[in-house]
Amino acid sequence: MEKIYLEDYSVGEKIVSPARTVTETDIVMFAALTGDWHPLHTNAEYAKEGPFGERIAHGMLTLCIGSALIFRLGMYVALPKSFIAFYGMDSVRFVGAVKIGDTIHCEVEVVALDIKDEKRGVIVSKNSIKNQRGEDAVVYTTRALVGRRPQS
């Protein structure tokens, strides 16, 4: 069912994205785009001696890729047509490393529907980007400002 308004969602509703494998190219392109060439991400010899034993994806790269995967289900599944603005992200935690070759997906659960006024509300979602073993890599909460169903 296509989502249009805040009222088309329910607390407890869950959405699971398709998966995507994180590649060495992703890491190199992200480093080039952001300027973050930390050797933990880009130097195999340095990373081999580090806490993960090999290179890992940037936390922000994992967050960017993982959070966008939900839109592969269709734009109006994760957000309604009445979407107004990204309202915020809270409690971001990078709790597990993503290594080259790991396949990640995002699990979203609606935890609150906050009414702001008669025309707008906020969808609050708990999100978890997980690897192929179901282990959390990034956990966070998002808030989307959306329209409410017009009163007739």
N, C-alpha and C positions, 0 to 999 in steps of 0.2 A: 504494500500500500504506500502510495506517495505521501510524504509528510508535507503539510502546508503550514500548520500553526503549532504553537506551544501545546495546545490541547490534544494534538495527535500523538503525543508521547505519553508514556506512563512510567512512574517510578518503578525501578526493577527491570525495565526493558533492557535487553542486552543485544549488542551488535558485535559481530566478529568479522574482521577484515580478511581479505585474501592475504597470502603470504608473499614475501619477496626475499631473495638472497642478497646479502650485502657483499659487494665485491671489492677487490683491491682498487679498481678504477673508481668506485664510489668514494673511497677514502682519499685517493690522490686528488680527485676533482674537488672534493670538499675542502681539502687543505689549500688548494690553489685559489678557490673562491674566497675563503675566509682569511687566508694567511696564517692559519694555525698548522704549522709544520712540526709540532711537537714530535720528537723521535719515538714516543710510545705508539704513535699512529703510523709513522712514515719511515722508520729505520729498523729493518729486520734484526740487525745485530744488536742494537741497543735494546729493543723490545724483548729479545730472547733472554736477556739477563734481568728483565723487569718482573713485576708481580704476576703477570699473566702468561709469561713464557713465549709470547708472540705478539705481533701487532694487533691492536684492537681499533674498532671504529670510534671516532669522536662521539662523546655522549650526545652532543647537539645534532650530529648527523643521524644517529639512531632515533632521536626524538623527531627530527624532521621527516625522515623516511617513514618511520612507523606510524606517526600521527596522520600522515596523508594517505596511508593505505586504505583507510576506511572509505575514502571517496571512490575507490574502485567499485564499490557496491552501487554507486549512483549518487549523484550530488545530493538528492533530496531524501536520502536514507539517514545519513548522519546529521544533516541540517535541513530544516524545513524551507520551503520556497519563501517564507516570510523572514528569512534570516536578515538581520540588520547589521550586526557587527560581532567580531570576536571580542568577548567581554573580559576575558582573562584566563590565566593559567596559575594554579596554586600548587604548592607542595610537590614540586618536581624533585624526584629522587632518581639518581642513576645507580641502580642497585645490582646490576650485573653487566659484565663486559660482553660486547658483541664482537666476535672475531670474524675475520675474512672467511666467507663461506657459510656463516650462520644464516638461517632463514627466519625472518621475523614476521610477526603479524600483530595486530592491535585488537584488544578486547575492550569494549566500552560498555559501561552500565550507567543508565540514568539514575542518579541518586536524589535529585530534587528538581522540582518545577517551581521556580520562584516567580510570583506575580509582582511586577513593578507598578503597573497601572492598568487601566482598561484596554490599552493598546499594545503593551509590551510585557514580556516576561523573560526569564533566564532559564535555560536548560543547563543544569549542573550535572556533569558526567565524571565518573571515576574511570580512568584509563590505565591500561597496562599493555606495554609493548613486551612481547614474549618471544623467546627463541623457539627453535624446533623441538626442544625438550620440554616446553611449557614453563620454562624458568623466566621470571621477571627480569627485564633489562632496565626498563624505565617505567616508573609509576607516577601519575600526576592527575590533577583534577582540572577540567576545563569548564568554562562558562561561555555560553553563546546567547547573545541578546537577540530575541526573535519576536515576531508579531503574534498577537493573540487573535483568536477567531472573532470577527466582528459581531457585535450584538445586533440581533434583528429587531 
